Amino acid sequence: MRPINLSFSACGFLGIYHLGAASAFHRHGRRLLKEVEAFAGASAGSLVASVLLTAPEKIEECHQFACKFAEEIRQQSLGAVTPGYDFMARLRSGMEAVLPANAHQLAQRRLHVSITNAHTRQNHLISRFSSREDLIQVLLASSFIPIYAGLKPVQLRGQKWVDGGLTDSLPILPVGRTVTISPFSGRTDVSPQDRGQPHRHVNVCNQDVRLSLANLVRLSQALFPPSAGDMGSLYQRGFEDALGFLHRGRWLE
């Protein structure tokens, strides 16, 4: 049997969808998780992948943090770019509260994080972490959207890095079968399936997404979080779509 990997796409505040999917995997897909050799992700997807791998019992805590974080952004006059608001510091506080002391050891060679070199614009998949702080820095680098999250790229291992979603928004690992999860309707294993839309897709940073009005709305919501009610609906949608995948694959418990 080929190795199985899980990969979560870049998606900003739509990462709440990923948390719903991760919750379904944790609660009803343990047979699948026992077979998973590696986890991968870009930006918000890398954050959820890290939690599912190192602290799955804290998925609900992450859900609550994401909702509070989104509410903070909605209350800012200019959203995340409001002068004086430190987006990255707030994101870091969430990681500090969730990731266990040995997170870097649990993630070693099993978590693959997509990041982009700010100078060369080349993508790198990082899977080795020297410490918990090193892991946190890699995750922050993967989530750093220039201007939106700040003006200075993340310093890491002597170089500057920005959002991995800019160059590879849905990493596919070279060995085994990679199960893909995305809140954008498209050619992924777990994603919303928009009805009544033409089957036309566009490749966006290595992710095939459907050309649809619904996806344009989702793209906006990734940077400008929707209402609390819509955030709850996205979480539930991720949970249900993941359950559907588990059922189709006969992984459901």
KEKE-3310 file (N, C-alpha, C; in steps of 0.2 Angstrom, whole numbers, plus 5000, padded with zeros to 4 digits):
npx = (5004:5003:5011:5001:4998:4993:4988:4985:4978:4984:4975:4971:4959:4950:4955:4947:4939:4948:4950:4938:4938:4949:4945:4935:4943:4950:4941:4933:4941:4952:4957:4962:4971:4981:4987:4993:5008:5015:5012:5007:5007:5002:5004:4989:4985:4997:4997:4986:4989:5000:4994:4985:4994:5003:4996:4982:4971:4968:4961:4948:4951:4959:4949:4941:4951:4953:4941:4940:4951:4947:4937:4943:4950:4940:4935:4944:4948:4954:4956:4967:4978:4978:4985:4997:4991:4996:4998:5005:5011:4999:4995:5006:5004:4994:4999:5009:5001:4995:5004:5014:5028:5036:5034:5042:5049:5039:5035:5046:5052:5040:5031:5028:5032:5027:5036:5041:5055:5060:5069:5074:5062:5058:5051:5051:5051:5050:5055:5062:5066:5074:5071:5057:5055:5060:5052:5040:5044:5046:5032:5027:5033:5028:5015:5016:5010:5015:5014:5000:5002:5012:5027:5040:5048:5049:5063:5073:5084:5095:5090:5077:5059:5043:5025:5021:5011:5011:5019:5018:5003:4997:5004:5011:5017:5031:5032:5021:5003:4994:4982:4972:4966:4955:4947:4942:4932:4936:4948:4951:4953:4945:4934:4923:4909:4904:4888:4880:4890:4901:4913:4926:4943:4956:4974:4981:4995:4999:4987:4972:4958:4941:4933:4922:4909:4907:4919:4926:4921:4925:4939:4940:4935:4946:4955:4948:4939:4924:4907:4903:4894:4895:4908:4906:4898:4907:4916:4908:4905:4918:4920:4909:4912:4924:4920:4912:4922:4929:4919:4917:4930:4930:4935:4928:4924)
npy = (4994:5011:5025:5037:5054:5070:5086:5103:5117:5134:5148:5159:5167:5157:5146:5141:5132:5122:5118:5113:5102:5095:5092:5083:5072:5069:5065:5055:5049:5041:5029:5032:5042:5034:5029:5039:5046:5058:5076:5091:5108:5125:5142:5146:5133:5126:5129:5122:5109:5107:5107:5097:5086:5088:5092:5087:5087:5099:5106:5111:5122:5129:5133:5141:5152:5156:5161:5172:5179:5183:5191:5201:5207:5211:5221:5231:5247:5247:5234:5220:5228:5240:5253:5251:5239:5223:5210:5198:5196:5193:5181:5173:5172:5164:5152:5149:5146:5134:5124:5111:5108:5099:5100:5102:5090:5081:5085:5083:5079:5074:5085:5096:5111:5124:5138:5154:5160:5177:5184:5176:5171:5158:5142:5133:5118:5115:5103:5100:5104:5113:5117:5121:5135:5137:5130:5137:5149:5145:5142:5155:5161:5155:5160:5173:5186:5198:5216:5215:5207:5213:5223:5219:5205:5188:5183:5170:5157:5164:5170:5179:5177:5173:5171:5154:5151:5159:5153:5139:5133:5122:5109:5094:5079:5070:5056:5043:5044:5059:5066:5080:5095:5109:5125:5130:5127:5114:5104:5094:5083:5085:5097:5111:5108:5117:5119:5119:5126:5130:5117:5123:5127:5135:5136:5140:5144:5131:5125:5118:5127:5130:5140:5151:5161:5159:5155:5167:5175:5168:5170:5183:5182:5176:5185:5195:5192:5184:5186:5181:5171:5166:5161:5150:5142:5139:5131:5120:5116:5112:5101:5092:5090:5083:5072:5066:5063:5053:5043:5040:5034:5023:5025:5029:5030)
npz = (5000:4996:5004:5013:5012:5020:5014:5016:5009:5006:5012:5020:5031:5028:5033:5043:5038:5035:5049:5052:5044:5049:5062:5059:5054:5065:5074:5068:5058:5062:5058:5045:5049:5056:5045:5039:5033:5031:5033:5026:5020:5016:5021:5030:5029:5033:5046:5051:5048:5056:5069:5068:5067:5079:5090:5091:5100:5103:5093:5094:5102:5094:5084:5091:5094:5081:5077:5086:5082:5069:5072:5079:5068:5060:5067:5066:5059:5046:5044:5043:5040:5047:5055:5068:5072:5075:5066:5064:5077:5084:5078:5081:5095:5095:5091:5101:5111:5108:5102:5107:5119:5113:5100:5088:5088:5086:5073:5065:5050:5046:5045:5032:5026:5016:5010:5004:4996:4999:4991:4980:4975:4975:4979:4994:5003:5019:5031:5042:5059:5071:5083:5094:5093:5081:5072:5074:5068:5055:5052:5054:5043:5032:5033:5030:5022:5011:5015:5018:5030:5036:5034:5034:5029:5036:5045:5043:5046:5041:5030:5021:5021:5014:5012:5009:5000:4989:4980:4980:4983:4987:4992:4985:4989:4985:4987:4988:4990:4990:4999:4997:5003:5003:5004:4993:4979:4968:4960:4971:4985:4996:4997:4994:4983:4971:4964:4947:4940:4927:4921:4922:4925:4934:4936:4951:4958:4959:4962:4957:4954:4953:4941:4947:4953:4967:4971:4970:4979:4990:4989:4993:5006:5012:5015:5021:5034:5035:5043:5060:5060:5047:5047:5056:5048:5038:5045:5048:5036:5031:5040:5036:5023:5024:5031:5021:5012:5020:5021:5007:5005:5013:5026:5036:5054)
capx = (5000:5007:5010:4996:4999:4988:4990:4980:4980:4984:4968:4969:4954:4946:4958:4942:4936:4953:4949:4932:4940:4954:4941:4932:4948:4952:4935:4930:4945:4958:4960:4965:4977:4986:4991:4996:5015:5017:5007:5009:5003:5005:5000:4985:4985:5002:4995:4981:4993:5004:4990:4983:5000:5006:4991:4975:4966:4967:4958:4943:4954:4961:4943:4939:4956:4952:4935:4942:4956:4943:4933:4948:4952:4933:4934:4949:4946:4957:4957:4974:4983:4977:4992:4997:4989:5002:4995:5010:5011:4993:4996:5011:5001:4990:5004:5012:4996:4993:5010:5017:5035:5040:5031:5047:5051:5034:5035:5052:5052:5033:5027:5031:5029:5028:5038:5044:5061:5059:5074:5074:5055:5058:5048:5055:5047:5054:5053:5067:5065:5079:5068:5050:5055:5062:5046:5036:5047:5044:5025:5025:5036:5023:5009:5017:5008:5018:5010:4994:5004:5018:5032:5047:5048:5051:5070:5074:5090:5099:5087:5070:5054:5036:5020:5022:5005:5013:5023:5015:4998:4994:5010:5010:5023:5034:5031:5014:4996:4993:4975:4972:4960:4955:4940:4940:4930:4941:4951:4954:4949:4940:4933:4916:4907:4899:4883:4878:4895:4905:4919:4932:4947:4962:4979:4983:5000:4999:4981:4967:4952:4935:4931:4915:4908:4908:4926:4929:4919:4929:4945:4939:4934:4952:4959:4943:4935:4916:4904:4904:4889:4898:4914:4904:4896:4913:4919:4904:4906:4924:4918:4905:4916:4929:4916:4911:4928:4930:4914:4919:4936:4929:4939:4924:4923)
capy = (5000:5017:5030:5042:5061:5075:5092:5108:5123:5141:5151:5164:5165:5151:5141:5139:5126:5117:5116:5108:5095:5092:5090:5077:5067:5068:5062:5050:5046:5038:5023:5035:5045:5029:5027:5045:5047:5065:5081:5097:5114:5132:5147:5144:5126:5123:5130:5117:5103:5107:5106:5090:5082:5088:5093:5086:5088:5107:5108:5116:5128:5133:5135:5147:5157:5158:5166:5178:5183:5186:5196:5207:5210:5214:5227:5236:5251:5245:5227:5218:5233:5245:5255:5249:5232:5218:5204:5193:5195:5190:5175:5170:5171:5158:5146:5148:5143:5128:5120:5108:5109:5095:5100:5101:5083:5077:5087:5082:5075:5073:5091:5099:5118:5128:5144:5157:5165:5184:5186:5172:5170:5151:5139:5128:5114:5114:5098:5099:5109:5112:5118:5123:5141:5136:5128:5143:5154:5143:5143:5162:5163:5152:5164:5181:5189:5205:5221:5213:5205:5218:5226:5215:5197:5184:5181:5163:5154:5169:5173:5182:5172:5176:5166:5149:5150:5163:5149:5132:5134:5115:5105:5087:5076:5066:5049:5041:5047:5065:5068:5087:5098:5116:5128:5133:5122:5113:5097:5092:5077:5088:5104:5112:5107:5121:5116:5123:5130:5126:5114:5127:5127:5138:5134:5146:5142:5124:5122:5119:5129:5131:5147:5152:5167:5157:5155:5174:5177:5164:5173:5189:5181:5174:5191:5199:5187:5185:5186:5175:5165:5163:5157:5144:5138:5136:5126:5115:5113:5108:5095:5088:5088:5078:5066:5063:5059:5047:5038:5037:5030:5018:5026:5032:5026)
capz = (5000:4995:5009:5012:5015:5020:5012:5017:5005:5008:5011:5024:5036:5026:5037:5048:5034:5037:5056:5052:5041:5054:5067:5056:5053:5072:5078:5064:5053:5065:5054:5040:5052:5057:5039:5036:5035:5031:5033:5022:5020:5015:5025:5035:5029:5037:5053:5053:5047:5062:5074:5067:5068:5085:5096:5088:5105:5103:5087:5096:5105:5088:5081:5095:5092:5074:5077:5090:5078:5064:5075:5079:5061:5057:5071:5064:5054:5040:5044:5046:5038:5051:5058:5075:5073:5074:5063:5065:5084:5086:5075:5085:5101:5095:5090:5107:5116:5105:5100:5113:5120:5109:5093:5083:5087:5082:5066:5062:5044:5045:5043:5026:5026:5010:5011:4998:4997:4997:4986:4973:4973:4974:4984:4998:5008:5025:5035:5048:5063:5076:5090:5094:5090:5073:5069:5074:5063:5048:5051:5053:5037:5027:5033:5029:5016:5011:5016:5022:5037:5038:5028:5034:5028:5041:5045:5045:5044:5038:5024:5022:5018:5014:5011:5004:4996:4983:4975:4980:4988:4989:4991:4984:4991:4979:4988:4990:4988:4994:5000:4997:5006:5001:5005:4986:4975:4963:4959:4977:4988:5001:4995:4992:4976:4968:4959:4942:4937:4921:4923:4920:4931:4933:4941:4955:4962:4959:4965:4952:4957:4948:4939:4949:4958:4974:4973:4970:4986:4995:4989:4997:5013:5014:5018:5024:5037:5035:5049:5064:5057:5041:5050:5059:5042:5034:5049:5048:5029:5031:5044:5032:5017:5026:5032:5014:5009:5024:5019:5000:5005:5018:5031:5042:5060)
cpx = (5004:5006:5005:4999:4993:4991:4984:4983:4980:4977:4966:4964:4950:4949:4953:4939:4941:4952:4943:4934:4945:4950:4937:4937:4950:4947:4933:4935:4952:4961:4964:4972:4982:4990:4995:5004:5018:5011:5010:5004:5006:5001:4996:4984:4991:5001:4991:4985:4997:5000:4988:4988:5002:5002:4984:4969:4965:4964:4952:4945:4956:4955:4941:4944:4954:4946:4936:4946:4952:4939:4937:4949:4946:4933:4939:4947:4948:4959:4964:4979:4982:4983:4991:4995:4994:4999:4999:5011:5005:4993:5001:5008:4997:4994:5007:5007:4994:4999:5013:5024:5039:5037:5036:5049:5046:5033:5041:5051:5045:5029:5031:5028:5031:5030:5041:5050:5060:5063:5074:5067:5054:5055:5052:5050:5051:5051:5057:5067:5070:5077:5061:5050:5056:5056:5041:5038:5045:5037:5023:5027:5031:5017:5010:5015:5010:5013:5004:4996:5009:5022:5038:5046:5051:5059:5070:5080:5095:5096:5080:5065:5047:5032:5021:5016:5006:5016:5021:5010:4995:5000:5008:5016:5025:5032:5024:5008:4995:4986:4975:4965:4961:4948:4938:4938:4935:4943:4954:4950:4944:4940:4925:4915:4902:4894:4882:4883:4899:4911:4925:4937:4953:4968:4982:4989:5000:4993:4976:4961:4947:4934:4924:4915:4909:4915:4929:4927:4923:4936:4945:4939:4941:4956:4954:4938:4928:4914:4905:4900:4892:4904:4912:4901:4902:4916:4915:4904:4912:4923:4915:4908:4921:4926:4914:4917:4930:4926:4916:4925:4936:4933:4935:4923:4916)
cpy = (5006:5021:5035:5049:5065:5082:5097:5114:5129:5144:5156:5162:5160:5145:5138:5132:5120:5114:5111:5102:5091:5089:5083:5071:5065:5063:5055:5047:5043:5032:5026:5038:5040:5028:5033:5045:5054:5070:5087:5102:5120:5137:5145:5136:5123:5124:5124:5110:5102:5105:5099:5085:5082:5089:5093:5088:5095:5110:5113:5122:5133:5136:5141:5153:5160:5163:5172:5182:5186:5192:5203:5211:5214:5221:5233:5240:5250:5238:5225:5224:5240:5247:5254:5242:5227:5211:5198:5191:5191:5183:5170:5168:5165:5151:5144:5145:5136:5122:5117:5109:5105:5095:5099:5094:5079:5079:5085:5077:5073:5078:5094:5106:5122:5135:5147:5161:5172:5186:5183:5171:5162:5148:5134:5124:5112:5108:5096:5105:5108:5113:5120:5130:5141:5134:5133:5148:5152:5143:5150:5164:5161:5156:5171:5183:5197:5210:5220:5211:5209:5220:5222:5208:5194:5182:5174:5160:5158:5172:5176:5178:5175:5170:5161:5148:5154:5159:5142:5132:5128:5110:5097:5084:5071:5058:5048:5045:5053:5067:5076:5090:5106:5118:5131:5127:5121:5105:5095:5087:5080:5095:5105:5110:5111:5118:5122:5128:5126:5123:5117:5128:5132:5136:5140:5143:5135:5121:5124:5121:5131:5138:5148:5158:5165:5157:5162:5177:5174:5168:5180:5188:5178:5179:5195:5195:5189:5185:5180:5169:5162:5158:5150:5139:5135:5131:5120:5112:5109:5101:5090:5085:5082:5071:5062:5060:5053:5041:5035:5032:5024:5019:5028:5027:5029)
cpz = (5000:5002:5008:5016:5015:5018:5012:5013:5009:5007:5016:5030:5034:5029:5042:5045:5036:5044:5056:5049:5046:5060:5065:5056:5060:5075:5074:5059:5056:5061:5048:5043:5054:5051:5036:5038:5035:5031:5029:5022:5018:5018:5030:5035:5033:5044:5055:5053:5053:5068:5074:5069:5076:5091:5093:5093:5106:5097:5089:5099:5099:5084:5085:5094:5086:5074:5081:5085:5072:5066:5076:5073:5059:5061:5070:5059:5047:5039:5046:5045:5042:5055:5065:5077:5071:5072:5065:5073:5087:5084:5079:5092:5101:5094:5097:5112:5114:5105:5106:5113:5115:5102:5088:5082:5084:5075:5062:5056:5042:5043:5037:5025:5020:5012:5004:4999:4994:4992:4979:4971:4972:4980:4987:5002:5013:5029:5041:5052:5069:5083:5089:5091:5083:5070:5069:5069:5056:5047:5050:5046:5031:5027:5032:5023:5016:5011:5020:5030:5040:5032:5028:5034:5034:5040:5048:5042:5040:5031:5025:5018:5019:5012:5006:4999:4989:4978:4975:4986:4991:4988:4990:4985:4986:4980:4991:4987:4993:4994:5001:4999:5005:5002:4998:4982:4969:4963:4965:4980:4993:4999:4994:4985:4974:4963:4953:4939:4932:4924:4920:4926:4929:4938:4944:4960:4964:4962:4959:4955:4951:4947:4941:4953:4965:4976:4973:4977:4991:4995:4993:5004:5016:5018:5022:5027:5037:5042:5053:5062:5051:5042:5052:5053:5039:5038:5048:5041:5028:5034:5039:5026:5018:5028:5026:5011:5013:5022:5012:5000:5010:5024:5038:5048:5063)
residu = (MET:ARG:PRO:ILE:ASN:LEU:SER:PHE:SER:ALA:CYS:GLY:PHE:LEU:GLY:ILE:TYR:HIS:LEU:GLY:ALA:ALA:SER:ALA:PHE:HIS:ARG:HIS:GLY:ARG:ARG:LEU:LEU:LYS:GLU:VAL:GLU:ALA:PHE:ALA:GLY:ALA:SER:ALA:GLY:SER:LEU:VAL:ALA:SER:VAL:LEU:LEU:THR:ALA:PRO:GLU:LYS:ILE:GLU:GLU:CYS:HIS:GLN:PHE:ALA:CYS:LYS:PHE:ALA:GLU:GLU:ILE:ARG:GLN:GLN:SER:LEU:GLY:ALA:VAL:THR:PRO:GLY:TYR:ASP:PHE:MET:ALA:ARG:LEU:ARG:SER:GLY:MET:GLU:ALA:VAL:LEU:PRO:ALA:ASN:ALA:HIS:GLN:LEU:ALA:GLN:ARG:ARG:LEU:HIS:VAL:SER:ILE:THR:ASN:ALA:HIS:THR:ARG:GLN:ASN:HIS:LEU:ILE:SER:ARG:PHE:SER:SER:ARG:GLU:ASP:LEU:ILE:GLN:VAL:LEU:LEU:ALA:SER:SER:PHE:ILE:PRO:ILE:TYR:ALA:GLY:LEU:LYS:PRO:VAL:GLN:LEU:ARG:GLY:GLN:LYS:TRP:VAL:ASP:GLY:GLY:LEU:THR:ASP:SER:LEU:PRO:ILE:LEU:PRO:VAL:GLY:ARG:THR:VAL:THR:ILE:SER:PRO:PHE:SER:GLY:ARG:THR:ASP:VAL:SER:PRO:GLN:ASP:ARG:GLY:GLN:PRO:HIS:ARG:HIS:VAL:ASN:VAL:CYS:ASN:GLN:ASP:VAL:ARG:LEU:SER:LEU:ALA:ASN:LEU:VAL:ARG:LEU:SER:GLN:ALA:LEU:PHE:PRO:PRO:SER:ALA:GLY:ASP:MET:GLY:SER:LEU:TYR:GLN:ARG:GLY:PHE:GLU:ASP:ALA:LEU:GLY:PHE:LEU:HIS:ARG:GLY:ARG:TRP:LEU:GLU)
# end
